[in-house]
């Protein structure tokens, strides 16, 4: 452990390269959260606390309205029905936990997901652009600029009560979406648990303190999710992303002007054992005999190590062009085993003022990392925790040429969203809206990673329950504390 601590301290960034609040690039070498004490950072304690508070809220008068429904769908974690990383059928070992059968649900689960609609009639799904099909089970991405007001008109079409709870923005008790003993009643409580068929309008203000900080880039990301029964609601799939752009830095749709491509990625072990739909999924997709709900192998079989709800490279490809300004918004969610280390092959990112190709995530953490891809081709993007990598938390992204063509080593067939299963159908089994693929999936023509694309000896399927997460977290937190101590000693006058 001492060796690990010393390595963490000596490998830590020098003053001026420490992480900022959201992990966005720091083009001025500023100090961020782990930097100097307040007085040293901002000159005076007063100016430091002014930075913490941000500017007073000055409304732009712009109200951005989103119509979001919670809908029951049948989600397929592997719509291509194969390991798209190897380009081969699932191995017998992988099939043990992925195929439906006696006491096994398989790859399809009834879930409750946020979906965007065109208006308050909730009759027509808002189309999801083909380049964003990779978002998978995530809800619609909300965009706003500092000074705006966000209104989310929410309709609950699921059989469970749920809500929409945001991170980061300003809200009153009537728009928090989280039930607890907070001395409120009446209309201030309805938002906490919207019943089946019910509606509620959430109103959120976007003050300066919800947007990019002094050392962030032009935008930051916050997540939103249901908080009625948070653990089971998020296991059911009720999550989405919200991007806040600095005042005057956004396009008309709220996205940052200086960014060509925004990518959102959720790393989470989707624990279907916590889902309120577990019993229905057993009845619909498994065969008797049904195991005890606490059977170890059964519970393992219901954990999907997913990126945006897909495993083993299934789902639409993430695409971008060479030399574009690409902003990655990466978030984590889940339980004690959800310590993730997203890693990009082929290209690096600027995160927190540091050149990186791997970042760290814990549940409910969010980072913003910038990339200018210079290496054309198809590349892996995966969690570097071995058990998670082997269990399916791996996908690919494709860098096209500046004119949008595949590189010489890439296969254009199926390289974008077209031709790849999206994973979702209505709970009755028919395709709906932008979720147009059959829940059973179809063979994909996407390019398989050549031999050697996955490190030797890393085949097979591992399960997160065997991962010693608590000792790793202890070492991680101790190393972080030691690093902060060293940085403060360096920077304190």
C-alpha positions in Angstrom: 0.0 0.0 0.0 2.9 2.4 0.8 4.2 1.9 -2.7 0.8 2.7 -4.2 0.6 5.9 -2.1 4.1 7.0 -3.0 3.3 6.4 -6.7 0.1 8.3 -6.5 1.9 11.3 -4.9 4.9 11.4 -7.2 2.7 10.9 -10.3 0.4 13.7 -9.3 0.4 16.8 -11.4 2.5 19.8 -10.6 1.0 23.0 -9.4 -1.3 24.4 -12.0 -2.4 21.1 -13.4 -4.7 19.9 -10.6 -8.3 18.9 -11.3 -11.0 21.5 -11.6 -14.5 21.0 -10.3 -15.8 19.4 -13.4 -12.6 18.1 -14.9 -12.8 20.4 -17.9 -9.6 21.7 -19.6 -7.8 24.5 -17.9 -6.1 26.5 -20.7 -4.5 28.9 -18.2 -2.9 26.4 -15.9 -5.2 27.4 -13.0 -5.3 25.4 -9.8 -8.8 24.0 -9.4 -10.2 22.1 -6.5 -6.9 20.5 -5.4 -4.9 23.7 -5.8 -3.7 26.3 -3.4 -5.6 27.5 -0.4 -8.4 30.1 -1.1 -6.3 33.1 -0.3 -3.4 32.0 -2.5 -5.6 31.0 -5.4 -7.7 34.2 -5.8 -5.6 36.8 -4.1 -8.1 37.4 -1.3 -10.5 35.1 0.5 -13.4 37.4 -0.6 -12.6 37.0 -4.3 -12.3 33.3 -3.9 -15.7 32.9 -2.3 -17.1 35.2 -5.1 -15.8 32.6 -7.5 -17.5 29.8 -5.5 -20.8 31.6 -5.5 -20.7 32.8 -9.0 -22.4 35.9 -10.4 -25.9 36.7 -9.2 -28.6 35.1 -11.4 -29.5 37.4 -14.3 -32.3 35.8 -16.4 -31.9 36.0 -20.1 -35.6 35.6 -20.5 -35.0 32.4 -22.6 -37.1 29.4 -21.4 -36.1 26.1 -22.8 -38.9 23.5 -22.6 -38.4 19.8 -22.8 -41.2 17.2 -23.0 -39.9 14.0 -21.3 -41.9 10.9 -20.7 -41.0 7.8 -18.6 -41.9 4.9 -20.8 -41.7 1.1 -20.4 -39.7 -0.5 -23.1 -38.0 -3.9 -23.7 -34.3 -3.2 -23.7 -31.7 -5.4 -25.3 -28.2 -5.1 -24.0 -26.8 -6.9 -27.1 -29.1 -6.3 -30.0 -26.5 -7.6 -32.5 -26.6 -10.9 -30.6 -22.8 -11.4 -30.7 -19.6 -10.0 -29.3 -19.0 -7.1 -31.6 -15.5 -6.5 -30.3 -14.2 -9.8 -31.5 -16.8 -10.0 -34.4 -17.6 -13.5 -33.2 -20.6 -15.2 -31.6 -20.6 -15.1 -27.8 -18.4 -17.8 -26.3 -19.9 -20.7 -24.3 -18.7 -19.0 -21.1 -20.3 -15.7 -22.1 -23.6 -17.4 -23.1 -23.8 -18.9 -19.6 -25.0 -15.5 -18.3 -26.3 -13.9 -21.5 -28.7 -16.5 -22.8 -32.3 -16.9 -21.6 -33.3 -20.3 -20.3 -34.1 -22.1 -17.0 -33.6 -19.5 -14.3 -31.9 -17.1 -16.7 -33.5 -13.9 -18.1 -30.9 -13.3 -20.9 -30.2 -10.0 -22.6 -33.7 -8.5 -22.8 -35.3 -6.7 -19.9 -38.3 -4.6 -19.3 -37.1 -1.1 -18.3 -38.4 2.3 -17.6 -36.6 5.0 -19.6 -36.8 8.7 -20.2 -37.8 9.6 -23.8 -38.2 12.9 -25.5 -41.5 14.0 -27.1 -42.4 16.7 -29.5 -45.1 18.4 -27.4 -47.3 18.2 -24.3 -49.6 15.7 -26.1 -46.9 13.0 -25.6 -48.1 11.3 -28.8 -45.0 11.6 -31.0 -41.5 10.8 -29.9 -38.9 13.5 -30.6 -36.5 12.1 -33.3 -33.1 11.3 -32.0 -30.5 12.3 -34.7 -28.7 9.3 -36.2 -25.3 10.5 -34.9 -26.7 10.3 -31.4 -28.2 6.8 -31.6 -25.2 5.6 -29.5 -26.8 7.3 -26.5 -28.8 4.1 -26.0 -31.0 4.0 -22.9 -30.1 7.5 -21.8 -32.8 10.1 -21.8 -32.7 13.2 -24.1 -29.8 15.5 -23.5 -30.9 18.8 -22.1 -29.0 21.9 -23.2 -29.2 25.4 -21.6 -27.0 28.5 -21.2 -26.3 30.3 -17.9 -29.2 32.7 -17.3 -31.8 30.4 -18.9 -34.8 28.8 -17.3 -35.4 25.1 -18.0 -38.9 23.6 -17.9 -39.3 19.9 -18.0 -42.9 18.8 -18.7 -42.9 15.3 -17.4 -45.4 12.5 -17.9 -45.0 9.2 -16.1 -46.0 6.3 -18.3 -44.5 3.6 -16.1 -46.2 1.5 -13.5 -44.0 2.8 -10.8 -44.0 6.3 -9.3 -40.9 8.3 -10.4 -39.5 11.8 -10.8 -36.9 13.9 -12.5 -34.2 15.1 -10.1 -31.4 17.4 -11.5 -27.9 18.0 -10.4 -26.2 21.4 -10.3 -29.0 23.8 -11.2 -31.2 25.9 -8.9 -34.7 24.6 -8.0 -37.4 25.1 -5.4 -38.8 22.2 -3.3 -41.6 21.8 -5.9 -39.0 20.9 -8.5 -36.5 18.8 -6.6 -37.9 15.4 -7.4 -36.7 13.7 -4.2 -38.9 12.5 -1.3 -37.6 12.9 2.2 -38.6 14.6 5.5 -38.0 18.2 4.4 -40.9 19.9 6.2 -42.9 20.4 2.9 -46.4 19.4 2.0 -49.0 19.8 -0.7 -47.8 21.0 -4.1 -44.2 20.9 -2.9 -44.5 17.1 -2.5 -46.1 16.1 -5.8 -42.8 16.4 -7.7 -41.2 13.7 -5.4 -43.2 10.8 -6.8 -45.3 11.4 -9.9 -47.9 8.5 -10.1 -48.6 6.4 -13.1 -50.3 8.5 -15.7 -49.5 11.7 -13.8 -47.7 14.8 -15.0 -45.6 17.5 -13.4 -43.7 20.5 -14.7 -40.2 20.9 -13.2 -38.8 24.4 -13.3 -35.0 24.9 -12.9 -33.0 28.1 -13.1 -29.5 28.1 -14.5 -27.4 30.5 -12.4 -23.7 31.1 -12.9 -22.9 28.5 -10.2 -24.5 25.9 -12.4 -22.3 26.7 -15.4 -18.6 26.4 -16.1 -16.4 27.6 -13.3 -13.4 30.0 -13.7 -11.1 27.1 -14.8 -13.7 25.0 -16.8 -14.2 25.0 -20.5 -17.2 26.5 -22.2 -19.6 23.9 -20.9 -20.1 21.4 -18.1 -22.4 18.4 -17.7 -24.8 17.5 -14.9 -26.8 14.3 -14.8 -30.5 14.0 -14.1 -32.3 10.9 -12.8 -35.3 9.7 -10.9 -35.0 10.0 -7.1 -38.3 8.6 -5.9 -36.6 5.2 -5.1 -33.2 6.2 -6.4 -31.4 2.8 -6.4 -34.3 0.9 -8.1 -35.3 3.8 -10.4 -31.8 4.2 -11.8 -31.5 0.4 -12.1 -34.7 0.6 -14.2 -32.9 3.0 -16.5 -34.1 6.5 -15.5 -31.0 8.6 -16.2 -30.0 11.4 -18.6 -27.5 14.2 -19.1 -27.8 18.0 -19.0 -25.2 20.3 -20.6 -24.8 23.9 -19.3 -22.9 26.3 -21.5 -21.4 29.6 -20.2 -23.4 32.8 -20.8 -22.9 34.0 -24.4 -21.0 30.9 -25.3 -23.9 28.8 -26.7 -25.6 28.3 -30.0 -29.3 28.8 -30.2 -29.9 25.2 -29.1 -27.7 25.8 -26.0 -24.7 23.7 -27.2 -21.2 25.3 -26.9 -20.2 27.2 -30.0 -16.6 26.1 -29.8 -17.4 22.4 -29.8 -18.1 20.4 -33.0 -19.2 17.1 -31.5 -20.5 16.3 -28.0 -20.4 12.7 -26.7 -22.2 11.5 -23.5 -21.2 8.1 -22.0 -22.6 6.4 -18.9 -20.5 3.7 -17.3 -22.6 1.6 -14.9 -23.1 -1.9 -13.8 -26.9 -2.1 -14.6 -28.1 -4.2 -11.7 -31.4 -5.7 -12.8 -31.7 -7.4 -9.4 -32.6 -3.9 -8.0 -35.0 -3.2 -10.8 -38.7 -3.0 -9.9 -39.3 -5.2 -13.0 -37.3 -8.2 -11.9 -40.3 -10.5 -11.3 -41.9 -9.5 -14.6 -38.6 -10.1 -16.5 -38.4 -13.6 -14.9 -41.9 -14.4 -16.1 -41.5 -13.0 -19.6 -38.0 -14.1 -20.5 -36.8 -16.9 -18.2 -38.0 -20.5 -18.0 -38.7 -22.5 -14.9 -37.4 -23.7 -12.6 -36.9 -20.2 -11.1 -34.0 -19.8 -8.7 -34.0 -18.2 -5.3 -33.7 -14.4 -5.7 -30.5 -14.4 -3.6 -28.8 -17.2 -5.5 -25.3 -16.0 -6.3 -25.2 -17.2 -9.9 -28.7 -15.8 -10.6 -27.8 -12.3 -9.2 -24.6 -12.3 -11.2 -26.5 -13.2 -14.4 -28.6 -10.0 -13.9 -25.7 -7.5 -13.8 -24.9 -5.9 -17.1 -21.5 -4.1 -17.3 -22.7 -1.6 -19.8 -21.8 1.7 -21.6 -25.0 3.6 -22.3 -26.9 0.3 -21.8 -24.8 -1.8 -24.3 -22.3 -4.6 -23.7 -19.5 -6.1 -25.8 -19.5 -3.3 -28.4 -23.2 -3.7 -29.3 -25.2 -0.7 -30.3 -24.6 2.1 -32.8 -21.0 3.3 -33.3 -19.8 6.6 -31.8 -18.4 8.6 -34.7 -16.5 11.9 -35.2 -14.2 13.4 -37.7 -10.4 14.0 -37.6 -9.5 17.4 -36.2 -13.0 18.2 -34.8 -13.3 19.7 -31.4 -14.9 16.8 -29.5 -16.2 17.2 -26.0 -16.7 14.0 -24.0 -19.1 14.1 -21.0 -18.5 10.9 -19.0 -20.5 9.9 -15.9 -20.8 7.0 -13.5 -23.6 5.6 -11.5 -24.4 2.5 -9.5 -23.2 0.8 -6.4 -20.0 0.0 -4.5 -18.6 -2.0 -7.5 -18.9 1.0 -9.9 -15.3 2.2 -9.8 -14.6 2.8 -13.4 -11.6 3.9 -15.5 -12.7 4.9 -19.0 -9.9 4.5 -21.4 -9.6 5.7 -25.0 -7.4 3.9 -27.6 -5.9 5.8 -30.4 -6.3 9.4 -29.1 -5.8 11.3 -25.9 -8.0 13.9 -24.1 -7.3 17.0 -22.1 -8.9 16.6 -18.7 -8.3 19.0 -15.8 -5.4 20.6 -17.7 -3.7 17.2 -18.0 -3.1 15.0 -21.0 -4.8 11.7 -20.3 -6.1 8.7 -22.1 -7.7 7.2 -18.9 -9.9 9.0 -16.3 -11.5 7.8 -13.1 -15.2 7.6 -12.2 -17.2 6.9 -9.1 -21.0 6.7 -8.8 -22.7 10.1 -9.5 -19.5 11.7 -10.7 -19.2 13.6 -13.9 -16.2 14.7 -15.9 -15.7 16.8 -19.0 -12.8 15.9 -21.3 -11.8 17.4 -24.6 -10.3 15.6 -27.6 -9.1 16.7 -31.0 -8.8 13.3 -32.7 -5.8 13.0 -35.1 -5.8 9.3 -35.6 -8.3 8.0 -38.2 -9.7 4.6 -37.6 -11.9 2.5 -35.3 -10.7 2.5 -31.7 -11.7 0.8 -28.4 -13.3 2.8 -25.6 -13.6 0.7 -22.4 -13.3 0.5 -18.7 -9.8 -0.6 -17.7 -10.9 -2.4 -14.5 -10.1 -6.0 -15.7 -13.3 -7.6 -14.4 -15.4 -4.9 -16.1 -13.5 -5.1 -19.4 -14.0 -8.9 -19.5 -17.6 -8.6 -18.5 -18.6 -6.4 -21.5 -17.9 -2.8 -20.5 -16.3 -2.1 -23.8 -17.3 -0.3 -27.0 -15.7 1.4 -30.0 -15.6 4.9 -31.5 -14.7 5.7 -35.1 -12.6 8.7 -36.3 -13.5 9.5 -39.9 -11.4 11.6 -42.2 -12.2 15.4 -42.2 -14.6 14.9 -45.2 -16.5 12.1 -43.3 -15.0 9.0 -45.0 -13.6 6.0 -43.2 -9.9 5.6 -43.0 -8.0 3.1 -45.1 -8.1 0.5 -42.2 -11.8 1.0 -41.5 -14.9 -0.7 -42.9 -17.6 1.8 -43.9 -20.4 -0.8 -43.6 -22.4 -0.2 -40.5 -19.8 2.3 -39.1 -22.4 4.8 -38.0 -25.8 4.5 -36.4 -27.4 2.9 -39.5 -27.5 -0.9 -39.5 -26.9 -1.3 -35.8 -29.5 -2.4 -33.3 -30.5 0.3 -30.9 -31.7 -2.1 -28.2 -35.2 -0.7 -27.4 -38.7 -1.7 -28.3 -42.0 -0.8 -26.7 -42.8 -3.1 -23.7 -45.3 -4.8 -25.9 -42.5 -5.9 -28.2 -43.1 -3.6 -31.2 -40.6 -0.9 -32.3 -41.5 2.7 -31.5 -40.1 6.1 -32.4 -36.4 6.3 -32.8 -36.0 2.8 -31.2 -36.6 1.1 -34.5 -34.6 -2.1 -34.2 -36.0 -5.4 -33.3 -35.3 -6.3 -29.7 -33.8 -9.6 -30.8 -31.2 -7.7 -32.9 -29.7 -8.7 -36.2 -26.3 -9.6 -37.4 -24.1 -6.5 -37.7 -21.8 -5.7 -40.5 -19.6 -3.5 -38.3 -15.9 -3.9 -38.6 -14.5 -6.5 -36.1 -11.4 -5.4 -34.2 -8.5 -7.3 -35.6 -6.7 -10.0 -33.7 -4.8 -8.4 -30.9 -7.3 -5.6 -30.5 -8.0 -7.0 -27.0 -4.9 -7.7 -24.9 -3.9 -11.3 -24.8 -5.2 -13.3 -21.9 -8.2 -11.1 -21.4 -10.8 -13.4 -22.9 -13.8 -14.8 -21.1 -16.4 -13.3 -18.8 -15.8 -12.0 -15.4 -18.3 -10.9 -12.8 -18.2 -7.7 -10.7 -19.1 -9.4 -7.5 -15.6 -10.9 -7.4 -13.9 -7.5 -7.6 -12.3 -6.3 -4.3 -13.7 -2.8 -4.6 -13.5 -1.8 -0.9 -9.7 -2.2 -0.6 -9.1 -0.4 -3.9 -11.4 2.5 -2.8 -9.5 2.8 0.5 -6.1 3.0 -1.4 -7.6 5.4 -3.9 -9.0 7.8 -1.3 -5.8 7.6 0.8 -3.7 8.4 -2.2 -5.9 11.3 -3.1 -5.6 12.7 0.4 -1.9 12.4 0.3 -1.7 14.1 -3.1 -3.8 17.0 -1.9 -1.6 17.4 1.2 1.6 17.5 -1.0 0.0 20.0 -3.4 -1.1 22.3 -0.6 2.3 22.2 0.9 3.8 23.2 -2.4 1.5 26.1 -2.9 0.9 27.5 0.6 3.0 30.7 1.1 
